Amino acid sequence: MEIKINKLYFAWQEDKEIEFLEQRAAEGLFLTRAGFGVYWFKQGEPRKVSYQLDFKGFNNRISESEYLQLYEDSGWEKAATFGSWYYFMKEKTQEPDESIFNDNHSKKVKYRRLLFFLLLTGFPLYYQAILYYPLVDRDALVFPSFYSIFRVIVGVLVIIHFFALIKIASIYLKTGKDIKE
């Protein structure tokens, strides 16, 4: 039986999301699918499981089967995917560090892929907000026209996107400063 839980996390809240997933595993719920703010779990015997997330992005230099094989060789199995996010899990052991990222360089590479993705996907939003809207006829922006509603939606998305860029960039810079090699 699958159980659906709605819980919203953002990319900069990765630690909270992992903690949420590990708590569910301790209750006997194991991740099978993930979506935007939605998680599907299968029921089983409660056990201690570690979860880790990776963002593959546009990395086409390695096939998905080779990508997954890298983690399987380290004992991680794919639990779910959501877009370019991959959720991996494995049984907890006595080893202190159970991360798929064993050094800061690999963490930085993950956040660099995420930043590149955000910049690329944010370009249409910023184009609309910075270059297009100043050129739109003022009469077309009178509420409740399509352009006025669209402008509000784009404005909200720009603010959220810019906030995400700042949060991920700060994590990226912090990762470079934390020496854990």
N, C-alpha and C positions, 0 to 999 in steps of 0.2 A: 504494500500500500504506500502510495506517495503522499507526503504531507507538504503543503505549500505554506511558506511563511513570507510575509511582506516585511521587508526591512531595508531601508535605504542607506547605503554607504557610498562615499565618493572615493576617488582614487587616492586622495591624501589621507584617508582614514583606513588604510590597509591593515594596521595593527588591530583596530577595533573589529574589523570584519573577520580577521583570522580568529580573534578571541571568541566572537559570536559563533563561528563555525565549529570551533573546538568544544565550546560549551554544549552545542547541539549534539556533537558526537558522544560526549560524556553522558548525554541523556538517551543515546541510542538512535539518533537521527544522523544519517550520513548523506552528504551533498551528492545529488545526481545531476541537477541542472541549475543554471543561474540565469537571471535576467536583470533588467534594470529595476532594482528594488524588490525582486522576487527570487526566492530560493525554493527549490524542490528537494525534499529529502526522502530517503527510504528508511524504514525502521529496521532495527537490528539490535543485537546485544550491545549495551553500553560498553565503550572502551575508550582508551586514551589515544587520540589521533592528533597528529600535527598537520596543519594545513599551511600551504604557501601559495602565493599568487605570483604570476609572471605576466608581463605584457609583451607580446611578440611584435605587435605593430606591423609595419610593412616589410619586415625582414624576410625577403624571399630567397636569400642566399642559401637557406637551409630548408629542406622540405619538412612538412609537418611530421612525417614518420621519423625522420632523423632528429627533429626537435624533441619529440616525445621520448625517443630512445635515450637521449642524453639524461633525462630525468629518471627513466625506468632503470637505467644502469646504476643510479644512486639510491634506488629503493623507493622512489616516488612514483605514484600512479596518478594518472589524470582522473580527477573527480568530475570536472565539468569545464565548460568553456562558455564565455560570454563575449562575443565580438573577438577582439584580440587578447582578451584576458583568459589565462589558463589557471585553473584551480587544481593544485596537486595535494595529495594526502599520503601519509604513511603512518604506520603504528609508531607511537612514541617509544623511545628507547631511553636508556640511562645517559646517553651522550648529551652534553650540555647544549651544543649548537645543532639544532635540527633544521637549519635554514637551507634552502636550495642555493642561496647566495652565500658563498663562504668567504668573500672578500668585498671590500668597498668598491673595487673596480666593476665587478659584475652588477652590483646594485646601481652604480652610476650609469652603466650602460642601459639598464632597464628604464631608469627615469629619463635618460636622454631620448630613448625611443618614444616614451610617453610624451615628452615635451615636443618632439618633432611632429608627432601625430596631432597634438593639440594645436600647434601652430598651423599646420596644413589644413586641418578641418576648420579652424577659426578664421581663415582668410576670407571666405564669403561673408561671414558675419561682420568683420571689420570693414570690408569693402562697402557693404550696405550702410553701416553706421557712419563711416568717415567720408566716403566719396560719393555715394549715391544720394543719400538723404538731403544734403545741401542743394542738390540740383533739382529735386522734386518741386513741382509747382505748389505753392502754399495752399491753394484751394483744394488740392488733392489730399492734403493732410488734415483737413477739418474732420473732427470726429462726427459720425461713426463710419467714415469711409474705409474701404479696404486698406488703403495705405496708412491711415492713422492707427488702425488696429495692428497691422503688420509691423509698424514702427515700434509700437510698445513691446510686442513680442520679441523683436530683434534686440531692442534695448535691454530687456531682461536677460536674454541669452548672452549678450555681450558682457554684461556685468558678471554673470555666473562663469562664463568662459574665462574672463580675465582673472577672476578670483582663483579659478582652478590653475591657471598658468602660474600665478604668483605662489600658490601653495606648493605645487609640484617643483617649481624652480627653487624654492627655499629648501625643500627636502633634498633635491639634487645637490645644492651647494653644501648643505649640512653633511650629507653623506661623504663628500670630499674632505671635510674637515675632521670627521670622526675616524681616527686611525684605529683600524681593527684588522690589520693584515697579518 
